[in-house]
Amino acid sequence: MLILTHLTSMGLGAVTGIHHEAVLHHFQRGTGSTHPYLPLIDFHSRSNLSRGGLHDIKSKATRPYEYISVESPDILTKTAPVSLHLSGHDPRSEVDELAARRSLSAVHIRNTYNNTLPVDADWFKAAQEVASVLLDLSSRPDVENIELYQSCPVIIAFAVGMALGTHARIEVFQWDGVNYHPVFPLNTLRHDR
């Protein structure tokens, strides 16, 4: 069993890509189970049940989104800071502050479930919705770089990383309890380097 941390989960997902039928378990105490790791995103079963299989995570999610809302200006700057608020800490104020300081236009991806995604929710769909927004942003010719300031469950970060792969021009930032720090750009994690 591979235990993921917030610092590595999106990068490991990006390197893994859609090449392995992973089953992603989320640590959740208090569920009445003696085993606190719950299999909430199951790519193995999905590959047997869906024509798209593992590629479904890269497929565009249909709107309106169920698990997220997106706030984006009409005009984006070449560098676009993105706050991803899917759990406790909300990166919005830090992202708005740095965007104002650097004259950048910020995008905010916000959860619609009051910060705690229930274990009976469709975690795959939540990850797919986030991936759809980030893939759309990274494909825009007017956006050269995305700075992703994330606050999200580890397995969602891993699944989003699987969808993004190592070609997206997205630099991941991680909260240390005081500040956000750059961790790595996804496009530096390629195997061909």
Phi and psi restraints in degrees (value plus and minus 20) as a CYANA .aco file:
   2 LEU   PHI    -118.5   -78.5
   2 LEU   PSI     102.1   142.1
   3 ILE   PHI    -115.0   -75.0
   3 ILE   PSI     100.3   140.3
   4 LEU   PHI    -116.0   -76.0
   4 LEU   PSI     128.1   168.1
   5 THR   PHI    -131.1   -91.1
   5 THR   PSI     146.6   186.6
   6 HIS   PHI     -81.3   -41.3
   6 HIS   PSI     -52.6   -12.6
   7 LEU   PHI     -89.9   -49.9
   7 LEU   PSI     -48.9    -8.9
   8 THR   PHI    -131.0   -91.0
   8 THR   PSI     -34.2     5.8
   9 SER   PHI     -81.5   -41.5
   9 SER   PSI     -66.6   -26.6
  10 MET   PHI     -87.3   -47.3
  10 MET   PSI     -59.5   -19.5
  11 GLY   PHI     -85.1   -45.1
  11 GLY   PSI     -62.5   -22.5
  12 LEU   PHI     -85.0   -45.0
  12 LEU   PSI     -57.9   -17.9
  13 GLY   PHI     -83.7   -43.7
  13 GLY   PSI     -61.0   -21.0
  14 ALA   PHI     -84.0   -44.0
  14 ALA   PSI     -62.6   -22.6
  15 VAL   PHI     -88.6   -48.6
  15 VAL   PSI     -58.9   -18.9
  16 THR   PHI     -84.4   -44.4
  16 THR   PSI     -60.4   -20.4
  17 GLY   PHI      39.5    79.5
  17 GLY   PSI    -170.7  -130.7
  18 ILE   PHI    -125.0   -85.0
  18 ILE   PSI      21.3    61.3
  19 HIS   PHI    -124.1   -84.1
  19 HIS   PSI     -28.9    11.1
  20 HIS   PHI    -153.4  -113.4
  20 HIS   PSI     118.0   158.0
  21 GLU   PHI    -103.7   -63.7
  21 GLU   PSI      52.1    92.1
  22 ALA   PHI     -96.7   -56.7
  22 ALA   PSI     131.0   171.0
  23 VAL   PHI    -135.5   -95.5
  23 VAL   PSI      95.6   135.6
  24 LEU   PHI    -116.2   -76.2
  24 LEU   PSI     103.7   143.7
  25 HIS   PHI    -125.0   -85.0
  25 HIS   PSI     118.9   158.9
  26 HIS   PHI    -129.2   -89.2
  26 HIS   PSI     113.6   153.6
  27 PHE   PHI     -99.6   -59.6
  27 PHE   PSI      98.9   138.9
  28 GLN   PHI    -163.5  -123.5
  28 GLN   PSI      85.4   125.4
  29 ARG   PHI     -97.6   -57.6
  29 ARG   PSI     140.0   180.0
  30 GLY   PHI      57.5    97.5
  30 GLY   PSI       2.8    42.8
  31 THR   PHI    -115.7   -75.7
  31 THR   PSI     -18.2    21.8
  32 GLY   PHI      65.1   105.1
  32 GLY   PSI     -20.6    19.4
  33 SER   PHI    -119.9   -79.9
  33 SER   PSI     129.8   169.8
  34 THR   PHI     -98.9   -58.9
  34 THR   PSI     -33.4     6.6
  35 HIS   PHI    -129.7   -89.7
  35 HIS   PSI      86.9   126.9
  36 PRO   PHI     -98.3   -58.3
  36 PRO   PSI     -19.3    20.7
  37 TYR   PHI    -118.8   -78.8
  37 TYR   PSI      96.0   136.0
  38 LEU   PHI    -126.4   -86.4
  38 LEU   PSI     110.7   150.7
  39 PRO   PHI     -97.4   -57.4
  39 PRO   PSI      74.5   114.5
  40 LEU   PHI    -121.5   -81.5
  40 LEU   PSI     -39.0     1.0
  41 ILE   PHI    -148.8  -108.8
  41 ILE   PSI      91.6   131.6
  42 ASP   PHI    -136.7   -96.7
  42 ASP   PSI      72.5   112.5
  43 PHE   PHI     -91.0   -51.0
  43 PHE   PSI     -47.1    -7.1
  44 HIS   PHI     -83.8   -43.8
  44 HIS   PSI     -73.6   -33.6
  45 SER   PHI     -84.2   -44.2
  45 SER   PSI     -58.5   -18.5
  46 ARG   PHI     -81.2   -41.2
  46 ARG   PSI     -56.5   -16.5
  47 SER   PHI     -86.9   -46.9
  47 SER   PSI     -44.6    -4.6
  48 ASN   PHI    -105.5   -65.5
  48 ASN   PSI     -44.3    -4.3
  49 LEU   PHI    -120.5   -80.5
  49 LEU   PSI     -36.0     4.0
  50 SER   PHI    -141.2  -101.2
  50 SER   PSI     123.3   163.3
  51 ARG   PHI     -87.6   -47.6
  51 ARG   PSI     -50.2   -10.2
  52 GLY   PHI    -101.8   -61.8
  52 GLY   PSI     -40.9    -0.9
  53 GLY   PHI      36.4    76.4
  53 GLY   PSI    -153.5  -113.5
  54 LEU   PHI     -83.8   -43.8
  54 LEU   PSI     -45.2    -5.2
  55 HIS   PHI     -87.4   -47.4
  55 HIS   PSI     -36.9     3.1
  56 ASP   PHI     -76.1   -36.1
  56 ASP   PSI     -52.0   -12.0
  57 ILE   PHI     -83.9   -43.9
  57 ILE   PSI     -45.1    -5.1
  58 LYS   PHI    -110.9   -70.9
  58 LYS   PSI     -29.6    10.4
  59 SER   PHI     -91.7   -51.7
  59 SER   PSI     123.8   163.8
  60 LYS   PHI     -84.7   -44.7
  60 LYS   PSI     106.4   146.4
  61 ALA   PHI     -94.2   -54.2
  61 ALA   PSI     126.1   166.1
  62 THR   PHI    -100.7   -60.7
  62 THR   PSI     125.2   165.2
  63 ARG   PHI    -116.3   -76.3
  63 ARG   PSI     132.0   172.0
  64 PRO   PHI     -94.0   -54.0
  64 PRO   PSI     125.2   165.2
  65 TYR   PHI     -88.2   -48.2
  65 TYR   PSI     125.8   165.8
  66 GLU   PHI    -110.6   -70.6
  66 GLU   PSI     -57.6   -17.6
  67 TYR   PHI    -125.8   -85.8
  67 TYR   PSI     -31.2     8.8
  68 ILE   PHI    -156.8  -116.8
  68 ILE   PSI     139.5   179.5
  69 SER   PHI    -144.9  -104.9
  69 SER   PSI     135.4   175.4
  70 VAL   PHI    -147.5  -107.5
  70 VAL   PSI     109.6   149.6
  71 GLU   PHI    -135.3   -95.3
  71 GLU   PSI      97.3   137.3
  72 SER   PHI    -161.1  -121.1
  72 SER   PSI     117.1   157.1
  73 PRO   PHI     -92.0   -52.0
  73 PRO   PSI     141.9   181.9
  74 ASP   PHI     -85.4   -45.4
  74 ASP   PSI     -57.0   -17.0
  75 ILE   PHI    -135.6   -95.6
  75 ILE   PSI     108.5   148.5
  76 LEU   PHI    -125.7   -85.7
  76 LEU   PSI     129.7   169.7
  77 THR   PHI    -104.6   -64.6
  77 THR   PSI     147.5   187.5
  78 LYS   PHI     -80.5   -40.5
  78 LYS   PSI     -56.5   -16.5
  79 THR   PHI    -124.5   -84.5
  79 THR   PSI     104.8   144.8
  80 ALA   PHI    -138.0   -98.0
  80 ALA   PSI      88.9   128.9
  81 PRO   PHI     -95.1   -55.1
  81 PRO   PSI     116.1   156.1
  82 VAL   PHI    -144.5  -104.5
  82 VAL   PSI     105.6   145.6
  83 SER   PHI    -115.1   -75.1
  83 SER   PSI     110.8   150.8
  84 LEU   PHI    -136.4   -96.4
  84 LEU   PSI      84.8   124.8
  85 HIS   PHI    -131.4   -91.4
  85 HIS   PSI      71.0   111.0
  86 LEU   PHI    -134.6   -94.6
  86 LEU   PSI     -24.6    15.4
  87 SER   PHI    -167.3  -127.3
  87 SER   PSI    -183.4  -143.4
  88 GLY   PHI     -58.8   -18.8
  88 GLY   PSI     -89.1   -49.1
  89 HIS   PHI     -93.6   -53.6
  89 HIS   PSI     110.7   150.7
  90 ASP   PHI    -118.0   -78.0
  90 ASP   PSI      92.2   132.2
  91 PRO   PHI     -97.7   -57.7
  91 PRO   PSI     -19.7    20.3
  92 ARG   PHI     -76.0   -36.0
  92 ARG   PSI     -68.0   -28.0
  93 SER   PHI     -84.3   -44.3
  93 SER   PSI     -60.8   -20.8
  94 GLU   PHI     -83.8   -43.8
  94 GLU   PSI     -61.5   -21.5
  95 VAL   PHI     -88.7   -48.7
  95 VAL   PSI     -62.7   -22.7
  96 ASP   PHI     -81.9   -41.9
  96 ASP   PSI     -59.8   -19.8
  97 GLU   PHI     -84.8   -44.8
  97 GLU   PSI     -67.5   -27.5
  98 LEU   PHI     -90.1   -50.1
  98 LEU   PSI     -52.5   -12.5
  99 ALA   PHI     -85.3   -45.3
  99 ALA   PSI     -63.0   -23.0
 100 ALA   PHI     -85.1   -45.1
 100 ALA   PSI     -62.7   -22.7
 101 ARG   PHI     -83.3   -43.3
 101 ARG   PSI     -55.2   -15.2
 102 ARG   PHI    -124.7   -84.7
 102 ARG   PSI     -12.1    27.9
 103 SER   PHI      35.2    75.2
 103 SER   PSI      30.2    70.2
 104 LEU   PHI    -133.9   -93.9
 104 LEU   PSI     137.1   177.1
 105 SER   PHI    -119.4   -79.4
 105 SER   PSI     106.2   146.2
 106 ALA   PHI    -118.6   -78.6
 106 ALA   PSI     130.5   170.5
 107 VAL   PHI    -136.8   -96.8
 107 VAL   PSI     118.2   158.2
 108 HIS   PHI    -142.0  -102.0
 108 HIS   PSI     101.7   141.7
 109 ILE   PHI    -124.9   -84.9
 109 ILE   PSI      96.5   136.5
 110 ARG   PHI    -138.2   -98.2
 110 ARG   PSI     124.1   164.1
 111 ASN   PHI     -97.4   -57.4
 111 ASN   PSI     135.1   175.1
 112 THR   PHI    -130.7   -90.7
 112 THR   PSI      -7.6    32.4
 113 TYR   PHI    -140.8  -100.8
 113 TYR   PSI       4.1    44.1
 114 ASN   PHI      41.2    81.2
 114 ASN   PSI      22.2    62.2
 115 ASN   PHI      55.3    95.3
 115 ASN   PSI     -35.9     4.1
 116 THR   PHI    -143.5  -103.5
 116 THR   PSI      86.3   126.3
 117 LEU   PHI     -96.0   -56.0
 117 LEU   PSI      99.9   139.9
 118 PRO   PHI     -81.6   -41.6
 118 PRO   PSI     128.9   168.9
 119 VAL   PHI     -87.9   -47.9
 119 VAL   PSI     -38.1     1.9
 120 ASP   PHI    -113.0   -73.0
 120 ASP   PSI     -14.5    25.5
 121 ALA   PHI     -97.9   -57.9
 121 ALA   PSI     149.8   189.8
 122 ASP   PHI    -109.5   -69.5
 122 ASP   PSI      69.7   109.7
 123 TRP   PHI     -85.0   -45.0
 123 TRP   PSI     -53.1   -13.1
 124 PHE   PHI     -80.1   -40.1
 124 PHE   PSI     -67.5   -27.5
 125 LYS   PHI     -83.5   -43.5
 125 LYS   PSI     -58.9   -18.9
 126 ALA   PHI     -80.7   -40.7
 126 ALA   PSI     -65.5   -25.5
 127 ALA   PHI     -84.7   -44.7
 127 ALA   PSI     -60.9   -20.9
 128 GLN   PHI     -83.4   -43.4
 128 GLN   PSI     -58.8   -18.8
 129 GLU   PHI     -83.8   -43.8
 129 GLU   PSI     -65.1   -25.1
 130 VAL   PHI     -82.6   -42.6
 130 VAL   PSI     -66.4   -26.4
 131 ALA   PHI     -79.7   -39.7
 131 ALA   PSI     -58.6   -18.6
 132 SER   PHI     -79.5   -39.5
 132 SER   PSI     -65.1   -25.1
 133 VAL   PHI     -84.2   -44.2
 133 VAL   PSI     -67.0   -27.0
 134 LEU   PHI     -87.7   -47.7
 134 LEU   PSI     -58.3   -18.3
 135 LEU   PHI     -86.1   -46.1
 135 LEU   PSI     -59.6   -19.6
 136 ASP   PHI     -81.4   -41.4
 136 ASP   PSI     -66.2   -26.2
 137 LEU   PHI     -81.4   -41.4
 137 LEU   PSI     -65.0   -25.0
 138 SER   PHI     -90.7   -50.7
 138 SER   PSI     -37.5     2.5
 139 SER   PHI    -109.5   -69.5
 139 SER   PSI     -27.2    12.8
 140 ARG   PHI     -93.0   -53.0
 140 ARG   PSI     112.2   152.2
 141 PRO   PHI     -88.7   -48.7
 141 PRO   PSI     -42.2    -2.2
 142 ASP   PHI    -103.7   -63.7
 142 ASP   PSI     -28.3    11.7
 143 VAL   PHI    -129.5   -89.5
 143 VAL   PSI      95.8   135.8
 144 GLU   PHI    -112.3   -72.3
 144 GLU   PSI     -54.5   -14.5
 145 ASN   PHI    -161.2  -121.2
 145 ASN   PSI     123.8   163.8
 146 ILE   PHI    -138.0   -98.0
 146 ILE   PSI     110.9   150.9
 147 GLU   PHI    -126.1   -86.1
 147 GLU   PSI      95.6   135.6
 148 LEU   PHI    -123.0   -83.0
 148 LEU   PSI      93.6   133.6
 149 TYR   PHI    -122.8   -82.8
 149 TYR   PSI      85.6   125.6
 150 GLN   PHI    -129.9   -89.9
 150 GLN   PSI     126.5   166.5
 151 SER   PHI    -161.6  -121.6
 151 SER   PSI      77.5   117.5
 152 CYS   PHI    -176.5  -136.5
 152 CYS   PSI     140.9   180.9
 153 PRO   PHI     -79.5   -39.5
 153 PRO   PSI     125.1   165.1
 154 VAL   PHI     -76.0   -36.0
 154 VAL   PSI     -65.7   -25.7
 155 ILE   PHI     -90.7   -50.7
 155 ILE   PSI     -47.4    -7.4
 156 ILE   PHI     -90.4   -50.4
 156 ILE   PSI     -61.4   -21.4
 157 ALA   PHI     -79.3   -39.3
 157 ALA   PSI     -62.3   -22.3
 158 PHE   PHI     -81.9   -41.9
 158 PHE   PSI     -67.7   -27.7
 159 ALA   PHI     -84.5   -44.5
 159 ALA   PSI     -59.9   -19.9
 160 VAL   PHI     -83.5   -43.5
 160 VAL   PSI     -61.6   -21.6
 161 GLY   PHI     -79.1   -39.1
 161 GLY   PSI     -60.3   -20.3
 162 MET   PHI     -78.4   -38.4
 162 MET   PSI     -62.0   -22.0
 163 ALA   PHI     -88.9   -48.9
 163 ALA   PSI     -59.9   -19.9
 164 LEU   PHI     -94.5   -54.5
 164 LEU   PSI     -56.8   -16.8
 165 GLY   PHI      47.9    87.9
 165 GLY   PSI    -183.5  -143.5
 166 THR   PHI    -126.1   -86.1
 166 THR   PSI      -2.0    38.0
 167 HIS   PHI    -124.6   -84.6
 167 HIS   PSI     -36.0     4.0
 168 ALA   PHI     -90.7   -50.7
 168 ALA   PSI     119.2   159.2
 169 ARG   PHI    -106.7   -66.7
 169 ARG   PSI      47.5    87.5
 170 ILE   PHI    -144.4  -104.4
 170 ILE   PSI     103.6   143.6
 171 GLU   PHI    -119.6   -79.6
 171 GLU   PSI     107.0   147.0
 172 VAL   PHI    -111.3   -71.3
 172 VAL   PSI     112.3   152.3
 173 PHE   PHI    -136.6   -96.6
 173 PHE   PSI     123.8   163.8
 174 GLN   PHI    -145.4  -105.4
 174 GLN   PSI     119.5   159.5
 175 TRP   PHI    -100.6   -60.6
 175 TRP   PSI     112.3   152.3
 176 ASP   PHI    -126.1   -86.1
 176 ASP   PSI      -9.7    30.3
 177 GLY   PHI      81.5   121.5
 177 GLY   PSI     -35.2     4.8
 178 VAL   PHI    -149.6  -109.6
 178 VAL   PSI     -66.0   -26.0
 179 ASN   PHI    -160.3  -120.3
 179 ASN   PSI     144.8   184.8
 180 TYR   PHI    -113.9   -73.9
 180 TYR   PSI     120.7   160.7
 181 HIS   PHI    -149.4  -109.4
 181 HIS   PSI     122.7   162.7
 182 PRO   PHI     -86.7   -46.7
 182 PRO   PSI     116.0   156.0
 183 VAL   PHI    -125.3   -85.3
 183 VAL   PSI     -75.4   -35.4
 184 PHE   PHI    -190.3  -150.3
 184 PHE   PSI     131.3   171.3
 185 PRO   PHI    -103.6   -63.6
 185 PRO   PSI     114.1   154.1
 186 LEU   PHI     -78.7   -38.7
 186 LEU   PSI     -56.2   -16.2
 187 ASN   PHI     -94.6   -54.6
 187 ASN   PSI     -19.5    20.5
 188 THR   PHI    -116.2   -76.2
 188 THR   PSI     -20.4    19.6
 189 LEU   PHI    -115.3   -75.3
 189 LEU   PSI     -12.9    27.1
 190 ARG   PHI     -82.9   -42.9
 190 ARG   PSI     127.9   167.9
 191 HIS   PHI     -91.3   -51.3
 191 HIS   PSI     -47.4    -7.4
 192 ASP   PHI    -101.0   -61.0
 192 ASP   PSI     -14.7    25.3
